[in-house]
């Protein structure tokens, strides 16, 4: 596990290819924020109770939950739409909302509310008792649904808007964020902030302690294809993948509801940390190269498939970059043995899913103690990671403490930069779990706002009860 101080991050970024001038403008000053005199000269984009940076489903759900409780909320997103990996990266699958035995529903809230809204437009299908693909939805319809959620709940949206730098007040309290968009540079003031950027952009620029997992999971570029033949692809990939320099990894996908379009997740970009600008650039290019290589391979060796490439993502599918050191780290044992927490704000049953960075394929670790190493074109290797137990856990939990940073009393994180060990993170990271973290961050920030207290002092009992009243299942 690698810890990243601000200095070490800059040194690595410069070695990775970032221009020094670009780094100087992107990273905070020694005080941890833009100079106050500079901020005073910027136009004010708005004053809010809560500002959410990052408009993935996690960020939108944080904003909506806080707004429904009465907060004035802004959400800032660098892309042209909300939804993050689910929309911009084309990943159109949400995993099971039940425990591993499919007996107890453990997830509801805005996840199931959004699914019900999509059902009205035939934009989602449910695969009962399927832990791998419980919901398959149309990512393009989800974009519009999230727009409507934001507008209906009076959340102020900032699309095509980059977060640049934080601003602290004279007492060192986080008081605002500098943003850049088509209207130029401006300032958003807020009382509480939620970093839902995925890469801990705000936390990093504030100088908070971050770390990189020792098993950084590689990203994947997805694609939309017509007339896709999965069986033909699997056989062709095993026989000819090396000729086209297609890395061994893992392949999965599924059809978009009510269409003949197939979403393929079959690429693998090794050795890139997408929190580093140069690595992100190279990963995007390499991902698209691999998609073209797949198409060329199929044209050459399986022309009867007549597959057509119809869409590429606007953003690569990132599994993991940096994690923020919070009040508690979810340990591997916490997840693997299903530890219950008094301050639990999320539950999940998705298998622990290790996308290896140093060898082909992935390893699935299940809560019943079994494991399966899977590599495309090869038989799975099954075994056990622990001896049999009289009773197996059927879900794991995420505590509130793991999304509260150790510094800045008005700041929370929501998303894949939560504080979690490598194996625990491999299961927690999926979207149905991240959605719950967003809702918890929005509720906690509102409760802190209502009492004018640090987020760390908000009663976990109050958070859980407020989430439950808002439609979440809290166990």
Rosetta blueprint (number, residue, H / E / L):
1 X L
2 X E
3 X E
4 X E
5 X L
6 X H
7 X H
8 X H
9 X H
10 X H
11 X H
12 X H
13 X H
14 X H
15 X H
16 X L
17 X L
18 X L
19 X L
20 X H
21 X H
22 X H
23 X H
24 X H
25 X H
26 X H
27 X L
28 X L
29 X L
30 X L
31 X L
32 X L
33 X L
34 X L
35 X L
36 X H
37 X H
38 X H
39 X H
40 X H
41 X L
42 X L
43 X E
44 X E
45 X E
46 X E
47 X E
48 X E
49 X E
50 X E
51 X E
52 X E
53 X E
54 X L
55 X L
56 X E
57 X H
58 X H
59 X H
60 X H
61 X H
62 X H
63 X H
64 X H
65 X H
66 X H
67 X H
68 X H
69 X L
70 X L
71 X L
72 X L
73 X E
74 X E
75 X E
76 X E
77 X L
78 X L
79 X L
80 X L
81 X L
82 X L
83 X E
84 X H
85 X H
86 X H
87 X L
88 X L
89 X L
90 X L
91 X L
92 X L
93 X E
94 X E
95 X L
96 X L
97 X L
98 X E
99 X L
100 X L
101 X L
102 X L
103 X L
104 X L
105 X E
106 X L
107 X L
108 X L
109 X H
110 X H
111 X H
112 X H
113 X H
114 X H
115 X H
116 X H
117 X H
118 X H
119 X H
120 X L
121 X L
122 X L
123 X L
124 X E
125 X E
126 X E
127 X L
128 X L
129 X L
130 X L
131 X L
132 X L
133 X L
134 X L
135 X E
136 X E
137 X E
138 X L
139 X H
140 X H
141 X H
142 X H
143 X H
144 X H
145 X H
146 X H
147 X H
148 X H
149 X H
150 X H
151 X H
152 X H
153 X L
154 X L
155 X L
156 X E
157 X E
158 X E
159 X L
160 X L
161 X L
162 X E
163 X E
164 X E
165 X E
166 X E
167 X E
168 X E
169 X L
170 X L
171 X L
172 X L
173 X L
174 X E
175 X E
176 X E
177 X E
178 X E
179 X E
180 X E
181 X E
182 X L
183 X L
184 X E
185 X E
186 X E
187 X E
188 X E
189 X E
190 X E
191 X E
192 X E
193 X E
194 X E
195 X E
196 X L
197 X L
198 X L
199 X L
200 X L
201 X H
202 X H
203 X H
204 X H
205 X H
206 X L
207 X L
208 X L
209 X L
210 X E
211 X E
212 X E
213 X L
214 X L
215 X L
216 X L
217 X L
218 X L
219 X E
220 X E
221 X L
222 X L
223 X E
224 X E
225 X E
226 X E
227 X L
228 X L
229 X L
230 X H
231 X H
232 X H
233 X H
234 X H
235 X H
236 X H
237 X H
238 X H
239 X H
240 X H
241 X H
242 X H
243 X H
244 X H
245 X L
246 X L
247 X L
248 X L
249 X L
250 X L
251 X L
252 X E
253 X E
254 X E
255 X E
256 X L
257 X L
258 X L
259 X L
260 X L
261 X E
262 X E
263 X E
264 X E
265 X E
266 X L
267 X L
268 X L
269 X E
270 X L
271 X L
272 X L
273 X L
274 X L
275 X L
276 X L
277 X H
278 X H
279 X H
280 X H
281 X H
282 X H
283 X H
284 X H
285 X H
286 X H
287 X H
288 X H
289 X H
290 X H
291 X H
292 X H
293 X H
294 X H
295 X H
296 X H
297 X H
298 X H
299 X H
300 X H
301 X H
302 X L
303 X H
304 X H
305 X H
306 X L
307 X L
308 X E
309 X E
310 X E
311 X E
312 X E
313 X L
314 X L
315 X L
316 X L
317 X E
318 X L
319 X L
320 X L
321 X L
322 X E
323 X E
324 X E
325 X L
326 X E
327 X L
328 X L
329 X L
330 X E
331 X L
332 X H
333 X H
334 X H
335 X H
336 X H
337 X L
338 X L
339 X L
340 X L
341 X L
342 X L
343 X L
344 X E
345 X E
346 X E
347 X E
348 X E
349 X L
350 X L
351 X L
352 X E
353 X E
354 X E
355 X E
356 X L
357 X L
358 X L
359 X L
360 X L
361 X L
362 X E
363 X E
364 X E
365 X E
366 X L
367 X L
368 X L
369 X L
370 X E
371 X E
372 X E
373 X E
374 X E
375 X L
376 X L
377 X L
378 X L
379 X L
380 X L
381 X E
382 X E
383 X E
384 X E
385 X L
386 X L
387 X L
388 X L
389 X L
390 X L
391 X L
392 X L
393 X L
394 X L
395 X L
396 X E
397 X E
398 X E
399 X E
400 X H
401 X H
402 X H
403 X H
404 X L
405 X E
406 X L
407 X L
408 X L
409 X L
410 X L
411 X E
412 X E
413 X E
414 X L
415 X L
416 X L
417 X L
418 X L
419 X L
420 X E
421 X L
422 X H
423 X H
424 X H
425 X H
426 X H
427 X H
428 X H
429 X L
430 X L
431 X H
432 X H
433 X H
434 X H
435 X H
436 X H
437 X H
438 X H
439 X H
440 X H
441 X H
442 X H
443 X H
444 X H
445 X H
446 X H
447 X H
448 X H
449 X H
450 X H
451 X H
452 X L
453 X L
454 X L
455 X H
456 X H
457 X H
458 X L
459 X L
460 X H
461 X H
462 X H
463 X H
464 X H
465 X H
466 X H
467 X H
468 X H
469 X H
470 X L
471 X L
472 X L
473 X L
474 X L
475 X L
